[in-house]
Amino acid sequence: MLQIQPSESNTLSYLDSTRCLAPLPFCERDLPTAIAEPWFKVGDSSVALEGPAFDRQGNLLFVDVYGGRVLRLSPQRELTRLFVEKDLHPAGIAIHKDGRIFVACVGPINASGQFDAGSVIALDADGGNRQTIVPPEAGHVVDDLVFDRAGGFYFTDFRGTSTEATGGLFYVTPDHSEIVPVLPHMCAANGVALSPDDKVVWATEYCANRLHRVELASPGVRARGGVSVPYTFAGRAPDSMRTDADGNAYVALNWQARVLVLSPFGIPIGQILLPGREENKYLKSTSLALVPGSRDLVIVARDVVRGEGAMIFTARGLALGFPLFSHQ
């Protein structure tokens, strides 16, 4: 047998920091970094948590996607169920200026195993009086949404794959009479966020690993030359996102147990890591919410590798969370 004995300098070896399933990209390792802390365990099973949002009373609302539940965690950390409808598969929450809870739903799973016929529904603050705002017949798989100060909202359409750009970013007028395309032909649009002044809307493209930044001439209308892709992510995959009062964008990276923070023009300026990520724990970090008027934030995640369950983590961001319900 041929003997091959490369020298030590020609041998590729693991670093301790590259053995896990989601090593930090080398270009992002020197970013200012915070380590989140466990705050509330939702369950021992791998509950798919999404859509955290704070209401006027300081309650944290979030969803269990596959259980079809809208959940409420009080400031005293008492967990209750507000609403359940399993086939809706809720994925995002936004609070209307009148206190209603708007829920983005990706819809039932069809025979091909894909989400189908999504919708946006509205609930009273107590979880009752269900209303349909965007019906399944509109043909969207609604993943997340955010209100503007005019009372309209942007939502992402999660349809598509890396080679089928059938999703997009859309705007619903304040009277809910019209759905306006903002960015069509996206590969599974996922997260969406607005700048504090409503002049920029952001969206993540889950299956193409891109962050889109859209300058707006008016609600739902792109400014001339205002569309760009300021950042492309490594690995899987940009999920939900939020902005702070300084206009920084926070993107939850699903399958990476971390949140990447970018400047108002989309340049990485920091990151928040979940503890245990080096042992592949809580990799499915899907979304976050900033506490209005505070730098505190929460991150929702679940562990599908080590079986640690579903957890809400807490950390502190760069700037205050702005109160979306007064911004509307």
Sequence and secondary structure as in RCSB ss.txt:
>XXXX:A:sequence
MLQIQPSESNTLSYLDSTRCLAPLPFCERDLPTAIAEPWFKVGDSSVALEGPAFDRQGNLLFVDVYGGRVLRLSP
QRELTRLFVEKDLHPAGIAIHKDGRIFVACVGPINASGQFDAGSVIALDADGGNRQTIVPPEAGHVVDDLVFDRA
GGFYFTDFRGTSTEATGGLFYVTPDHSEIVPVLPHMCAANGVALSPDDKVVWATEYCANRLHRVELASPGVRARG
GVSVPYTFAGRAPDSMRTDADGNAYVALNWQARVLVLSPFGIPIGQILLPGREENKYLKSTSLALVPGSRDLVIV
ARDVVRGEGAMIFTARGLALGFPLFSHQ
>XXXX:A:secstr
       GGG     GGGSSSS   GGGTTS EEE EEEEEEESS   EEEEEE TTS EEEEETTTTEEEEE T
T  EEEEEE GGG EEEEEE TTS EEEEE   B TTS B S EEEEE TTS S EEEE GGG   EEEEEE TT
S EEEEE   BTTB  EEEEEE TTS  EEEEEEEESSEEEEEE TTSSEEEEEETTTTEEEEEEEEETTEEEEE
EEEEEEE SSS EEEEEE TT  EEEEEBTTTEEEEE TTS EEEEEE TTGGGT S EEEEEEE BTSSEEEEE
EEESSS  EEEEEEEE SS B  HHHH 
